[in-house]
Amino acid sequence: MFFPLCPSASSLVLVRNPGYRDRIKGDRADNIENAIAAYNAALTVRTREALPQNWAATQNNLAKSVEC
């Protein structure tokens, strides 16, 4: 599924592939911080009112990133 409304390329990667937060390259804490920032950026476009299912999926992935 492709979501052209994401505000940045990094957000697009995370929205399409939540496994990015579990990436093995680089510092784990930096990867998690980048994932959280990208999900928050995506949520500025994927609002609950405009895209409720996409908003919920992004919220879910954000929560998984925060749990790490």
A tleap script that builds the chain and sets N, CA, C and O, in Angstrom:
source leaprc.protein.ff14SB
mol = sequence {
  NMET PHE PHE PRO LEU CYS PRO SER ALA SER
  SER LEU VAL LEU VAL ARG ASN PRO GLY TYR
  ARG ASP ARG ILE LYS GLY ASP ARG ALA ASP
  ASN ILE GLU ASN ALA ILE ALA ALA TYR ASN
  ALA ALA LEU THR VAL ARG THR ARG GLU ALA
  LEU PRO GLN ASN TRP ALA ALA THR GLN ASN
  ASN LEU ALA LYS SER VAL GLU CCYS
}
set mol.1.N position { 0.846 -1.174 0.000 }
set mol.1.CA position { 0.000 0.000 0.000 }
set mol.1.C position { 0.891 1.236 0.000 }
set mol.1.O position { 1.888 1.280 0.721 }
set mol.2.N position { 0.549 2.221 -0.785 }
set mol.2.CA position { 1.365 3.438 -0.916 }
set mol.2.C position { 0.573 4.625 -0.393 }
set mol.2.O position { -0.600 4.792 -0.728 }
set mol.3.N position { 1.210 5.448 0.428 }
set mol.3.CA position { 0.565 6.608 1.031 }
set mol.3.C position { 1.290 7.877 0.605 }
set mol.3.O position { 2.257 8.271 1.257 }
set mol.4.N position { 0.851 8.532 -0.471 }
set mol.4.CA position { 1.564 9.696 -0.978 }
set mol.4.C position { 1.431 10.937 -0.113 }
set mol.4.O position { 2.080 11.942 -0.403 }
set mol.5.N position { 0.632 10.912 0.921 }
set mol.5.CA position { 0.412 12.094 1.737 }
set mol.5.C position { 1.436 12.267 2.848 }
set mol.5.O position { 1.367 13.247 3.590 }
set mol.6.N position { 2.370 11.362 2.982 }
set mol.6.CA position { 3.363 11.470 4.038 }
set mol.6.C position { 4.266 12.670 3.785 }
set mol.6.O position { 4.669 12.904 2.646 }
set mol.7.N position { 4.590 13.430 4.819 }
set mol.7.CA position { 5.325 14.671 4.637 }
set mol.7.C position { 6.802 14.527 4.319 }
set mol.7.O position { 7.422 15.506 3.903 }
set mol.8.N position { 7.386 13.372 4.491 }
set mol.8.CA position { 8.809 13.233 4.185 }
set mol.8.C position { 9.108 11.813 3.748 }
set mol.8.O position { 8.331 10.889 3.990 }
set mol.9.N position { 10.247 11.662 3.101 }
set mol.9.CA position { 10.640 10.332 2.635 }
set mol.9.C position { 10.844 9.387 3.801 }
set mol.9.O position { 10.487 8.212 3.704 }
set mol.10.N position { 11.413 9.868 4.912 }
set mol.10.CA position { 11.632 8.985 6.058 }
set mol.10.C position { 10.306 8.521 6.638 }
set mol.10.O position { 10.183 7.377 7.075 }
set mol.11.N position { 9.322 9.397 6.644 }
set mol.11.CA position { 7.998 8.999 7.131 }
set mol.11.C position { 7.409 7.939 6.221 }
set mol.11.O position { 6.794 6.982 6.692 }
set mol.12.N position { 7.593 8.103 4.930 }
set mol.12.CA position { 7.053 7.145 3.980 }
set mol.12.C position { 7.659 5.774 4.204 }
set mol.12.O position { 6.941 4.775 4.174 }
set mol.13.N position { 8.946 5.703 4.427 }
set mol.13.CA position { 9.603 4.424 4.675 }
set mol.13.C position { 9.005 3.767 5.903 }
set mol.13.O position { 8.704 2.574 5.879 }
set mol.14.N position { 8.827 4.521 6.971 }
set mol.14.CA position { 8.306 3.949 8.207 }
set mol.14.C position { 6.851 3.550 8.094 }
set mol.14.O position { 6.443 2.520 8.629 }
set mol.15.N position { 6.068 4.354 7.405 }
set mol.15.CA position { 4.651 4.038 7.260 }
set mol.15.C position { 4.486 2.773 6.439 }
set mol.15.O position { 3.605 1.961 6.724 }
set mol.16.N position { 5.308 2.597 5.440 }
set mol.16.CA position { 5.199 1.421 4.587 }
set mol.16.C position { 5.906 0.213 5.164 }
set mol.16.O position { 5.555 -0.919 4.833 }
set mol.17.N position { 6.899 0.426 6.024 }
set mol.17.CA position { 7.695 -0.678 6.538 }
set mol.17.C position { 8.049 -0.446 8.004 }
set mol.17.O position { 9.129 0.060 8.308 }
set mol.18.N position { 7.154 -0.811 8.906 }
set mol.18.CA position { 7.420 -0.591 10.329 }
set mol.18.C position { 8.677 -1.300 10.831 }
set mol.18.O position { 9.181 -0.952 11.899 }
set mol.19.N position { 9.191 -2.272 10.104 }
set mol.19.CA position { 10.396 -2.968 10.514 }
set mol.19.C position { 11.625 -2.072 10.563 }
set mol.19.O position { 12.649 -2.463 11.124 }
set mol.20.N position { 11.543 -0.894 9.993 }
set mol.20.CA position { 12.675 0.039 10.006 }
set mol.20.C position { 13.136 0.329 11.426 }
set mol.20.O position { 14.335 0.473 11.666 }
set mol.21.N position { 12.212 0.417 12.364 }
set mol.21.CA position { 12.593 0.733 13.740 }
set mol.21.C position { 13.429 -0.393 14.349 }
set mol.21.O position { 14.131 -0.170 15.336 }
set mol.22.N position { 13.366 -1.589 13.780 }
set mol.22.CA position { 14.126 -2.735 14.266 }
set mol.22.C position { 15.396 -2.966 13.448 }
set mol.22.O position { 16.015 -4.026 13.540 }
set mol.23.N position { 15.763 -2.012 12.683 }
set mol.23.CA position { 16.906 -2.128 11.782 }
set mol.23.C position { 18.176 -2.455 12.569 }
set mol.23.O position { 18.360 -1.975 13.688 }
set mol.24.N position { 19.034 -3.259 11.988 }
set mol.24.CA position { 20.233 -3.705 12.706 }
set mol.24.C position { 21.425 -2.784 12.488 }
set mol.24.O position { 22.393 -2.864 13.244 }
set mol.25.N position { 21.392 -1.908 11.479 }
set mol.25.CA position { 22.502 -0.994 11.237 }
set mol.25.C position { 22.314 0.271 12.053 }
set mol.25.O position { 21.187 0.708 12.289 }
set mol.26.N position { 23.418 0.852 12.479 }
set mol.26.CA position { 23.358 2.102 13.217 }
set mol.26.C position { 23.048 1.880 14.688 }
set mol.26.O position { 22.855 0.752 15.140 }
set mol.27.N position { 23.008 2.962 15.409 }
set mol.27.CA position { 22.729 2.923 16.837 }
set mol.27.C position { 21.239 2.688 17.072 }
set mol.27.O position { 20.402 3.386 16.501 }
set mol.28.N position { 20.911 1.717 17.904 }
set mol.28.CA position { 19.507 1.360 18.148 }
set mol.28.C position { 18.707 2.540 18.674 }
set mol.28.O position { 17.586 2.776 18.222 }
set mol.29.N position { 19.264 3.282 19.621 }
set mol.29.CA position { 18.544 4.424 20.189 }
set mol.29.C position { 18.275 5.479 19.118 }
set mol.29.O position { 17.194 6.068 19.085 }
set mol.30.N position { 19.251 5.722 18.242 }
set mol.30.CA position { 19.046 6.686 17.155 }
set mol.30.C position { 17.968 6.207 16.199 }
set mol.30.O position { 17.134 6.994 15.752 }
set mol.31.N position { 17.982 4.913 15.883 }
set mol.31.CA position { 16.956 4.363 14.992 }
set mol.31.C position { 15.564 4.533 15.589 }
set mol.31.O position { 14.624 4.894 14.882 }
set mol.32.N position { 15.430 4.275 16.879 }
set mol.32.CA position { 14.127 4.405 17.532 }
set mol.32.C position { 13.689 5.873 17.558 }
set mol.32.O position { 12.527 6.179 17.287 }
set mol.33.N position { 14.613 6.776 17.882 }
set mol.33.CA position { 14.284 8.205 17.880 }
set mol.33.C position { 13.862 8.671 16.497 }
set mol.33.O position { 12.915 9.446 16.366 }
set mol.34.N position { 14.556 8.203 15.461 }
set mol.34.CA position { 14.186 8.565 14.088 }
set mol.34.C position { 12.817 8.012 13.723 }
set mol.34.O position { 12.032 8.679 13.049 }
set mol.35.N position { 12.530 6.789 14.168 }
set mol.35.CA position { 11.223 6.192 13.898 }
set mol.35.C position { 10.119 6.998 14.568 }
set mol.35.O position { 9.091 7.273 13.950 }
set mol.36.N position { 10.323 7.375 15.815 }
set mol.36.CA position { 9.318 8.150 16.546 }
set mol.36.C position { 9.087 9.498 15.869 }
set mol.36.O position { 7.944 9.925 15.710 }
set mol.37.N position { 10.153 10.160 15.477 }
set mol.37.CA position { 10.029 11.459 14.804 }
set mol.37.C position { 9.273 11.326 13.481 }
set mol.37.O position { 8.435 12.164 13.150 }
set mol.38.N position { 9.573 10.276 12.735 }
set mol.38.CA position { 8.909 10.084 11.446 }
set mol.38.C position { 7.432 9.745 11.625 }
set mol.38.O position { 6.590 10.235 10.871 }
set mol.39.N position { 7.108 8.911 12.616 }
set mol.39.CA position { 5.692 8.611 12.860 }
set mol.39.C position { 4.943 9.871 13.280 }
set mol.39.O position { 3.820 10.098 12.828 }
set mol.40.N position { 5.540 10.686 14.127 }
set mol.40.CA position { 4.895 11.938 14.530 }
set mol.40.C position { 4.696 12.862 13.339 }
set mol.40.O position { 3.665 13.527 13.238 }
set mol.41.N position { 5.670 12.912 12.434 }
set mol.41.CA position { 5.524 13.721 11.224 }
set mol.41.C position { 4.388 13.189 10.348 }
set mol.41.O position { 3.606 13.964 9.798 }
set mol.42.N position { 4.305 11.877 10.224 }
set mol.42.CA position { 3.232 11.281 9.424 }
set mol.42.C position { 1.859 11.587 10.018 }
set mol.42.O position { 0.885 11.757 9.284 }
set mol.43.N position { 1.783 11.656 11.340 }
set mol.43.CA position { 0.495 11.926 11.993 }
set mol.43.C position { 0.004 13.349 11.776 }
set mol.43.O position { -1.166 13.633 12.035 }
set mol.44.N position { 0.856 14.246 11.312 }
set mol.44.CA position { 0.389 15.591 10.990 }
set mol.44.C position { -0.442 15.585 9.718 }
set mol.44.O position { -1.240 16.494 9.485 }
set mol.45.N position { -0.255 14.559 8.898 }
set mol.45.CA position { -1.025 14.410 7.660 }
set mol.45.C position { -2.097 13.340 7.822 }
set mol.45.O position { -3.234 13.519 7.385 }
set mol.46.N position { -1.741 12.257 8.433 }
set mol.46.CA position { -2.677 11.145 8.649 }
set mol.46.C position { -3.492 11.428 9.903 }
set mol.46.O position { -3.269 10.816 10.948 }
set mol.47.N position { -4.416 12.338 9.799 }
set mol.47.CA position { -5.207 12.715 10.967 }
set mol.47.C position { -6.335 11.720 11.188 }
set mol.47.O position { -6.738 10.994 10.280 }
set mol.48.N position { -6.829 11.707 12.412 }
set mol.48.CA position { -7.924 10.803 12.765 }
set mol.48.C position { -9.167 11.112 11.935 }
set mol.48.O position { -9.898 10.208 11.532 }
set mol.49.N position { -9.393 12.394 11.686 }
set mol.49.CA position { -10.584 12.805 10.929 }
set mol.49.C position { -10.458 12.479 9.445 }
set mol.49.O position { -11.414 11.999 8.835 }
set mol.50.N position { -9.293 12.734 8.858 }
set mol.50.CA position { -9.131 12.573 7.416 }
set mol.50.C position { -8.886 11.120 6.999 }
set mol.50.O position { -9.445 10.655 6.007 }
set mol.51.N position { -8.059 10.413 7.750 }
set mol.51.CA position { -7.658 9.052 7.392 }
set mol.51.C position { -7.674 8.170 8.638 }
set mol.51.O position { -6.612 7.788 9.130 }
set mol.52.N position { -8.849 7.841 9.153 }
set mol.52.CA position { -8.920 7.152 10.443 }
set mol.52.C position { -8.191 5.813 10.506 }
set mol.52.O position { -7.554 5.518 11.517 }
set mol.53.N position { -8.264 5.007 9.473 }
set mol.53.CA position { -7.578 3.707 9.515 }
set mol.53.C position { -6.072 3.884 9.435 }
set mol.53.O position { -5.327 3.209 10.145 }
set mol.54.N position { -5.622 4.783 8.580 }
set mol.54.CA position { -4.185 5.047 8.477 }
set mol.54.C position { -3.665 5.694 9.753 }
set mol.54.O position { -2.557 5.393 10.197 }
set mol.55.N position { -4.456 6.576 10.343 }
set mol.55.CA position { -4.088 7.215 11.609 }
set mol.55.C position { -3.904 6.145 12.687 }
set mol.55.O position { -2.928 6.168 13.438 }
set mol.56.N position { -4.849 5.214 12.753 }
set mol.56.CA position { -4.785 4.156 13.768 }
set mol.56.C position { -3.557 3.269 13.553 }
set mol.56.O position { -2.883 2.906 14.517 }
set mol.57.N position { -3.263 2.919 12.310 }
set mol.57.CA position { -2.091 2.084 12.026 }
set mol.57.C position { -0.802 2.813 12.408 }
set mol.57.O position { 0.118 2.209 12.959 }
set mol.58.N position { -0.741 4.102 12.115 }
set mol.58.CA position { 0.446 4.878 12.453 }
set mol.58.C position { 0.585 5.025 13.957 }
set mol.58.O position { 1.691 4.943 14.490 }
set mol.59.N position { -0.527 5.242 14.645 }
set mol.59.CA position { -0.507 5.319 16.110 }
set mol.59.C position { -0.001 4.007 16.702 }
set mol.59.O position { 0.786 4.006 17.649 }
set mol.60.N position { -0.454 2.904 16.142 }
set mol.60.CA position { -0.031 1.582 16.606 }
set mol.60.C position { 1.483 1.403 16.425 }
set mol.60.O position { 2.174 0.941 17.334 }
set mol.61.N position { 1.984 1.771 15.252 }
set mol.61.CA position { 3.418 1.643 15.003 }
set mol.61.C position { 4.215 2.584 15.898 }
set mol.61.O position { 5.303 2.229 16.350 }
set mol.62.N position { 3.690 3.773 16.159 }
set mol.62.CA position { 4.342 4.706 17.069 }
set mol.62.C position { 4.431 4.094 18.459 }
set mol.62.O position { 5.476 4.163 19.106 }
set mol.63.N position { 3.347 3.504 18.914 }
set mol.63.CA position { 3.342 2.874 20.243 }
set mol.63.C position { 4.368 1.746 20.319 }
set mol.63.O position { 5.035 1.588 21.342 }
set mol.64.N position { 4.500 0.968 19.262 }
set mol.64.CA position { 5.488 -0.111 19.250 }
set mol.64.C position { 6.903 0.448 19.315 }
set mol.64.O position { 7.782 -0.158 19.926 }
set mol.65.N position { 7.126 1.596 18.689 }
set mol.65.CA position { 8.450 2.220 18.719 }
set mol.65.C position { 8.774 2.748 20.104 }
set mol.65.O position { 9.914 2.648 20.557 }
set mol.66.N position { 7.791 3.306 20.772 }
set mol.66.CA position { 7.988 3.858 22.113 }
set mol.66.C position { 8.266 2.743 23.106 }
set mol.66.O position { 9.012 2.945 24.064 }
set mol.67.N position { 7.681 1.569 22.897 }
set mol.67.CA position { 7.882 0.429 23.792 }
set mol.67.C position { 9.305 -0.103 23.754 }
set mol.67.O position { 9.768 -0.685 24.735 }
set mol.68.N position { 10.005 0.082 22.648 }
set mol.68.CA position { 11.344 -0.501 22.465 }
set mol.68.C position { 12.308 -0.093 23.546 }
set mol.68.O position { 13.469 -0.504 23.526 }
savepdb mol mol.pdb
quit
